[in-house]
Amino acid sequence: MAARLELRDVGVRFGTFDAVDGVSLKVHAGEVVGLIGPNGAGKTVTFNVVTGLQPATRGAVLLDGVDVTRAPAHARTGMGLARTFQVVQLFAGMTVLENLMVAAHRFTSAGVVTDALRLPGRRRALAAARERASAVLAFLGLQHLSDVEVSSLPVGQARLVELARALCLKPKVLLLDEPASGLDPAETADFVALLAEVRATLGCAMLLVEHDMGVVMPLCDHLVVMNFGRVLASGRPADVRDDPEVKTAYLGTPA
Amino acid sequence: MRLYIALALGGLPIGAMYALQALGIVIVYKTSRVFNFATGAIGLACAYNASSLVDHGVPIVPAIAVAVALGVLIGILMELTVRPVRGTLTRTIVTLGWLLLLQGVVGVIYSSQVGTNEPARLLQPDPFISLGVLQYSQDQAAVIGIAIALSVGLAVFFRVTALGTATRAVSEAPDAAKLLGIRVDRVNLVAWGIGGGISGLSGVLITPLLNKLDTTTLVIFTVQALAAALVGRLSSLPLTLAGGILLGVVQPVVFRFVSTSFPSVRGTDELTALVVVLVALLLFRRGGRRDAVSGGLEPVPIRPLPTGRVAIASTVGVLLAGLVLPLVMDDVGNTSRSNITQTAVWGMAVLSLVLLVGVVGQVSVCQAVFMACGAFGTGIAMLHGVPFLLAIFLGALLAAAVATLVGLPAIRLEPLELAIATLSLAFTADRFLYSWVPFASPDSNRPVPRPGFASLDPGHAAAGERNYAWLVVGLFLLTAFDVASLRRGRTGAALTALRSSEPATAAMGFSVTSVKLRGFAASGFIAGLAGGLYAGLLQGASGAPFDFTRSITLLAYAVIVGVASVPGAIVGGFIVTLSTLTIGGTAEVASGRSASTVTLLTGALLIGILVVAQDGLFGLLSRVFRFRRPQREPVAVTA
């Protein structure tokens, strides 16, 4: 069976600099893969290649065995990819529910004319989106935030809302870009527990870029370590952690 | 070949004039990152000033000195009004206010002399240099010389002096510059002063070469100045000079080329400039760094529609009292009925901008061009036997298509750049589109009869007028309702999301391109509908009501009433109608004093409202009266 998400020999070159150089990895159904590495290792660029924000210079990105290397970001969403952002990007000026409804509208269809003329399709679309958004809020236990304007949320809650928004897309693969950045240890622990629950309940595969070992170790089935744009090590978390090369990359050469 | 070389060389003095005007733009932009759209208008004010001083017996040299000093003063005043406004795009809209204000002031003060004025001449148009058939007169040579001297001199000045270094620091990182002890405000003030002086000088020097002094030519020249400034990448003074001269040299060649094949085509100069503007803007994208500072109509608050019964009731009340009630009453005369129709038409036009600026988050300074597309489209369709109402619909579709085309570059451009492109389009439409034969008609007025709504029998004229008023008012109410519905529907959600974060919107599965273009199309459709209905009101379509001033004032009214306000649109409509009433009946471009007064007031109001409340009158009122739920405070959104 084809992997949910697969990168084949992906490379990104800025001028003469290889930001990403021949990265291959697979995320199977239900699997959680962590992409780790020191600053400047090329994690974020790799992540952007997967989401479609950064075109790859070479290699291929496959979703369920389908080549999406040339597909724009929004088309990948349609094929089951959802993401969160390193710096939370909620839609300001909207409530939490309205933010989620934007995502839930992926499953509705109402065009400009339907909306403007209040044809029956408009009410159906809004009702369906609201229903989906409320269901996800209830699943994550966030109903009480429903009508709060997102700009007034603290970072911890904003991250939860962003996760909820991504889940509205019914993703097959969930991409998380440093989900724990900006969270304190207690919030981080809660977030990890929640992600574990999401995985257990919804069974979606995840790829997460993260610095915090406290997030990576308990959550991931598989780790990919990057350094200088290449894959340095890949394997089960415990094995990767004990790999001497990984230790060197993170901590420097032992004196 | 010899002919083309001669033609090209003949364009040299004109090119130098463009460069002079462009220098005024570049110097201000270099420092403050604000695009001074009022350059031509400053030149206009100073040219009139110099000319009238000479008329009163002042010798030419002191007269020019006074005029340039006036330019410096205007520049300084502009900086003072721009300073309290936040966001470079909003600041740039303030300069549009100044454009209107200055054009209006000139019209009011010199209205008795408009058209008859002789430009102040420093030098006579006597032959100076002869190159075979080609001769440069003294004043032409002087303009070329001054343009070269100024651009080189200022370039050296900015490179060598401490002020020049400070200027660069201020433009790159104003806050860091402030921390280093640079007095940012003073540096800006100096740059605006110099910029204003150069704009003024350019006006004084250009007018003798044009051999005429009127209130529009110099302002339309702005499009060529924009082109030259963009070729100079808005920073290099020598490149700006080169850009201006290049444009001046190319234009006569293009003109010759086009006029031999299509003798009826006019406005090729502006068309050439427009092409240069668009090419320069799109090339910028590739090579230049993405300028984070230049983007964004920030902080335009996204306000929800008024919610709650009180607000809805008051909105409905305004609509009923303003439009429907006067129609129901039978004793209104024909004139006031046509005024009601006009109010609804212009309200619809403002509404199209409320949609574009308030919801899509893009600024268009060519909304009147979309209206003209609707008007002419209606006329053309009726010429082919299409019934009136269907013709209006087709005209609106044409406008939607044109708006989509205009929106295409908006996917690549920053909002400020789009404003530049659309303003250039508005200028170009004035000179080119409205006299282009397949589009406009040879006598520049396409008949738009409205069977069913106007009887030729004088006895039934009133009934026709009333029916038409009902039609337009009905369509306006429907459109207002539609915009509100659109905003709160699926597309509206995507559009609002887009203004907050494009990557996040794409991550939700919406194509950024398609969402933006749908917004443009919808806005263009509404503007086109308004244009078609206006043509129906006048029973003819011509370019005059849709000139560049109209485009600017429509934007001005949308900003004044508040770009996020649907009921505000009707107030905007009232203002336009009121302004046309003082001119006398229709919105023909009058050069009379009253028209100038209206332009002046509009400009002053725009500047004033942006300084006081960037969310417009309705935003101001709602804060005063606390119409809305307190938790929904305006949210600053960076584009």
Interface residues (C-beta under 8 A of the other chain):
Chain A: T51 G52 L53 P72 A73 H74 A75 T77 G78 A82 R83 F85 Q89 L90 F91 A92 G93 M94 E98 N99 M101 V102 A103 H105 R106 T108 A110 G111 V112 T114 D115 A116 L117 R118 R122 A125 L126 A129 E149 S151 S152 R165 A166 L169
Chain B: P301 I302 F481 D482 V483 S485 L486 G489 R490 T491 G492 A493 A494 T496 A497 S500 S501 P503 A504 T505 A506 A507 M508 G509 F510 S511 V512 R518 A521 A522 Q631 R632 V635 A636 V637
